[in-house]
Amino acid sequence: MQFSPKRRLFAGIAAVGIMTVSGLAISQSVEAKPAVTPPAITTNKQAKPAIQPGKADAKPTAPLGATKLLNVNPTTGKLASVKSPAVGYDSSVDFSTKYDYCYGALTYTTVRNLSAVTKYYEVVFYNGSQTRTFYSSLAANSYGYPAFYGTTGAWSAYLYVWNGSSYAYDEYLSGTNNCSVSWSVTKSVYSGYLYFTATNNGTAYVSLELDELAPNASYGTYTGDHWYYPAAGGGTVSQYVYVGVGLKYGVDVEPAAGSTYYVSHYTGTY
C-alpha cells in the first residue's frame, strides 16, 4: 500500500468502521462462484501521479539574505506592475511539473536545478488571501518539491534564486487545486457482486482505496484492498466486487481527498 488515509486523516473513522464489521465473517458459508462473471475494471481515464503526495516534500532552510521582491498583489497573487512575468536571470533553475492533489489539499511547485552546483532558492506562494514563503537548497542536477498544504482554488508561485547577494526573481507558475470526487457502492445485476464507481470532477489528483472488511477469500481477485485513480476533469473508474451470496459483507471506501471527505462504510447481506 502506498499511503493510507487510515493512518492519517481518517484513522478514527476507519477504526469505528472496522469495529462495526469485525465479526461479520464468523460462521458464514461460502457458496459456489456464480457462472456469470461481470466485466473487470472499466475506466475512461485514470491518472496516477509520478510523485506521491507527502513522500517528496522539500526540506526548508533558513534564508541566506534579502529578497528583491516583485510588486505582487497579495490578494490575487498577480503582478501589480506588468502583465506577465518574464523568465529570470538564472536559466539553470526553473519551475518544472506542478502537482495538485486532493490529499492534504497539497500543491507541489516542483523546482529543477540543471547546473553542476548546488543552488539556493525561494518560492513565494499566493493562495486566496494567504502568502507563504519557502526557502530551500537544490543539489546539482536534481529536483525539489516545495510543498504547500491547504491549497484551495487558484494559486500563483514566484521563484527567486540566490545570486550571491540576494534572492533574485527567476520565474512564475500558476495553477488551480480544486478537489471534487464522488463515488457509490451498490448491489449489481450480477449475483453476489457489488458495483463500485468513482468520478473525479476536480482539477487535482485523487486516489481512493476500497477495503473489503469481510472478504470472501476462497476465489477471485476481488478481496482485500483495491486502489483507484480517476483522472481530473471527469475521469471515472468502476469495478464489480464479489462479496458472496447469502453472506454479510462490509466495505469501506477511503478517499485520499482532503479533510472534507471521510470514510464511507457499506454493509449488508447479498
C-alpha positions, 0 to 999 in steps of 0.5 A: 500500500502506498499511503493510507488515509487510515493512518492519517486523516481518517484513522478514527473513522476507519477504526469505528468502521472496522469495529462495526464489521469485525465479526461479520465473517464468523460462521458464514458459508461460502457458496459456489462462484456464480457462472456469470462473471461481470466485466473487470475494471472499466475506466475512461481515464485514470491518472496516477501521479509520478510523485506521491503526495507527502513522500517528496516534500522539500526540506526548508532552510533558513534564508541566506539574505534579502529578497528583491521582491516583485510588486505582487498583489497579495490578494490575487497573487498577480503582478501589480506592475506588468502583465506577465512575468518574464523568465529570470536571470538564472536559466539553470533553475526553473519551475518544472511539473506542478502537482495538485492533489486532493490529499492534504489539499497539497500543491507541489511547485516542483523546482529543477536545478540543471547546473553542476552546483548546488543552488539556493532558492525561494518560492513565494506562494499566493493562495486566496488571501494567504502568502507563504514563503519557502526557502530551500537548497537544490543539489546539482542536477536534481529536483525539489518539491516545495510543498504547500498544504491547504491549497484551495482554488487558484494559486500563483508561485514566484521563484527567486534564486540566490545570486550571491547577494540576494534572492533574485526573481527567476520565474512564475507558475500558476495553477488551480487545486480544486478537489471534487470526487464522488463515488457509490457502492451498490448491489449489481445485476450480477449475483453476489457482486457489488458495483463500485464507481468513482468520478473525479470532477476536480482539477487535482489528483485523487486516489481512493482505496476500497477495503473489503472488511469481510472478504470472501477469500476462497476465489477471485481477485476481488478481496482485500484492498483495491486502489483507484485513480480517476483522472481530473476533469471527469475521469471515472473508474468502476469495478464489480466486487464479489462479496458472496451470496447469502453472506454479510459483507462490509466495505469501506471506501477511503478517499485520499481527498482532503479533510472534507471527505471521510470514510464511507462504510457499506454493509449488508447481506447479498 
